[in-house]
């Protein structure tokens, strides 16, 4: 199976945003460079959020200024509103990932706006990009499988947002299990439903391993035809506005599973294991990823 699966590394953003320790800019830049040296070609590098609300994400502009442009690499900036878009453009990010929450309960707490208001922002950003230029826009539908405040999230809620995003011209939509409640069977059904609604839009999947189903959900995604998955080195991650949030699936765990089966990812597994161990130690915690603990096989 020589099929290539693209893994978007989200450790520098999702991986760090929920940690008690805020790393200085130079350490964040060093982490990004090491991840790119280990094979990351798309990497969620920064988040253009209010640093008063998420201090771990301070220094986005400085980080981007320190990273020399590379033709084969894409540094992604997370965007929640029009101000975030303006900062993302000014910082010369290669992509803007705009978040739309599937529920009002999470949207108001995470972004201070309802789901409908966030969709309006996404539409306005796409319109402004068409008029003024700027990086390509992708969209992430957060809490797409369940919300810590509103409970279950229906297929229709996700499809409605995805269809609107596709009409805005968004080239890639990520379906995110922000709080780690999905199961493989629901993942397959949700992918099929979004693909039917948006047949020309590339799909990306984003899983947290809160309830130990992350890799099973990644497997279901690949089986359903998805070619792009998010993951975080060391299994770091979590959301400051989601109770009991835990990390993403570990990049090294995902690379191991896929490459063991014969898929290609372009990552250096040994290097990723080393980075996962070292960044976890720097943050004062045990690695969440299994490969960081057990190592690869064969050794």
N, C-alpha and C positions, 0 to 999 in steps of 0.2 A: 504494500500500500504506500505508494510514493506521493499520495495526495498531500499538499502543503496546507497546514493549519496555521493561520496567523495568530500570534499571541500578542496582544497589546499589554505592555507592562504598565501597571497602575500604581506600583509601590511608592514612587515619590509623591503622589497625590493622595489617593485613597489609603495607601499604606501608612502614611504619616499623620493624617489629619485628626486621628483619634488618640494619638499618643500623648502622654503627660509631658514628655520632654520635647521641646521645640528645637530642632536642629538649626544651626546657623546656615546662612546661605551657602558658604563655601563647602560645607559638608553635603548639602543637598545636591550641589553641582557635581561634587565628586561621586556621589551615589549614581546620578544619572549617567555620568561618563563611564563608570564601571559597568552599569547595566547595558549600555550601548556596546561596549567592548565585548560583552558576553553574548551579544546577538540581538538585543532589542532594537527594532527598527521603527516601531511606533511606541511612543512612551508618553503617558500622561504626566507631564513634567510639573505643571503648576496649576493653581486654582485662583481665579480672580474673584475671591470672596472678600468680605470685610474682615480684615485681620483682627478687629476687636471681637468678632464673633468666633473666628477660627484662627487663633494666633499661630498655630502650627503652619499655616499656609502663607504667612507673611514673607515678603521678599520676592514675589513672583517676577516683577520686572527685572530685578537684579539677577535672578537665576537665568532668565532668557538672555539678558545682555552678556552673560558669561559663557553662553553656549554658542560656539561658532556654527554657522549654518552648514549642514551636510546634505548633499543631494539625495542620499539614500536613506535619510532619517526624517521622522516627523515628530516634532515636539508639540504635544497637545495641551491646550489650555482649557480648563473647565470654566464654563460661563453660566451664570444664573440669571442675569438681567442685562439690560442695555448698557449699563455702566461697565459690567464685566466684559461685554463685547468690545466696547471702546478701548478698554485696557488691553484686551487680547490682541486687537489689531495693532495698537501702538507698540506692543512688546514684540510684534512680528512672530507670533506663534505660527506653526505650520498648519494647525487645525484648531477649530473651536468646537468643543463638545458642550452643547447646550442641554441642560437638564430640565425635563418636564416630569413632575410627580404624577403618578396615576391617581392619587387621592388628594382631597383637600386637607385632610387631617395632617398628613405628612408635609404637604406643600406649604401650608401656613407656618408650620414650625421650622421647616428647613429653609424656606425661601421667602417667607412673608407674603405669599401669594397663593391663590387657589390654582387648581389644575388648569382651568379655562384661562386665567390670567397669564399663566406661564406659557400656554400655547400661543396667546396673543404676542408675547414677547418673542417667542421663536419665529413667528411669522414676520414680525417687524425686523428682526435681525436678518432674516433671509432677504427681505425686501431691500433693506439698507445695503446689504452686501451686493445685491444685483446692481444697485445704483452707484455705489462708491468703491466696490472691491473689498477685498479682505480674504482671510483664509477660508478654505472649505469648511462647511458646517455639518457636523454630525449631531444626532440627538440621542440622548439616553432617557428612556422611560424608567424612572426609579419606582421602587416598591411595586413592581409589575406583577408580583405573585402574592403579595400580602403586605399589609400596613400595620405598624405597631399601634396605631390609633384608631383606624377605621376598620380593621379586620381584613376579611377576605377581599381580594380584588378580582373582579370578573374579567373574563376574556373580552367582553365588549368594551370595558373601560380602556384596556390596552389597545385594542384594534382601532378605536375611535381616535386616540392620540397618534398612533402610527399612521393611519390614513391621512390625517391632517398634516403631519410632518412630511409625508411623501408629496402631498400636493404643494407644499411650500418649496419643494425641490431639494430636500435633504437627501443626500446620497447614501447615508448609512444610518441605521437605527439600532441602538443597543437596547435590549430587553434586560432589565436589571433586577435581580433578586436581592435587593438592598439589605434585607434582614435575615436572609437565609432560611426561607420557609418552603421553597419549591421542592417538588419531587420530579423524577425523570419523566413520568408519564404526562404530567401537566406541562412540563417543559416542551415535550414534543408537540402536544396539542396547541400550545400557545405559538410556537414557531410556525406551525402549519396555518394557523388562523391569520397571523400577521403577514405571512408570505402570500396568502390568497388575497389579502386586502391591498398589499403593496408588492406586486410581483417584480417590479423593476428596482426595488430598493435592497441594498445589501444589508444583511442582518448580522449583528454582533451580540454576544451573550455575556452577561456579567453576573458572576455568582459569588456569594459569601458562604462560608462553610460553617455557619453558626450551629446547624443541627446535623452536621456530618453527612450532608448530601451533595456537597459542592462538586466533587469529581464525578459522581454518578450523573449529576445534571449536565456536566460538561460532556460526558460520554453520550447522553441522550441528544445533546445539541449536534454533535458531530454526526451521529447516526441519522439525524433529521436533515442533514445537509448544510449546517452552518460551518463556515470556514474561518470565522473570527471569534476569538474568545479573549476576555480580559482575565488577567491574573496578577498577583502581587508577590514579589520576592519575599521569601520567608513566611508567606501566609499572613503578612501584616494587613491591617485595614480595619475599617469600622466607621460609623457615622456618629458625630457628636450629638446629633439630634434624634438618634434612635436608641431606645433603652436596650441595654445588654448587647449592643452591637459587637460583633467580632469580625475577624479578618476575612479577606478574599481567599479563594483557593490559591495555594502556593504555586508560583510560576514553575519552580523546580519539580513539584509534584505533577503538574500538568504536562510539562515537557517529558518527564520520565514515562508517564502513562502513554502518551501519544507515540513517542519514539520507540518504546518497547513494542508497540503494535505495528511499527513500520511507517508511521506518518513522519513527515518532515516538519521541523519548526524553525530551524536556523539558529537555535540557541546552543551555547556551550554549557552542558549540564554541570560539569565540575565547577565551572566559574560561578554559576548561579547558586549552587549549594554553598559555596564559600561566602558569597555576598549575603545570602540569607542568614547564615550563622553570624556573620560579623555585624550586620545592621541590627539583628536582634540583641546581640550582646551590648551594642552601643546604646540601645534603648532600655537596657536593663531587664530583659525578659527572655524566657526560653523560646526558641524558634517554634512557630506554630506549624510549619510545614513538616511533613513526615520525612522527606528526603534530607532535610537539614539535620534531623535526628538520627536517621538510620543509614544514610548514604545510599548510593545507587547499587544496582546489581546488573551484571557482575561488578565486583568492587574494582 
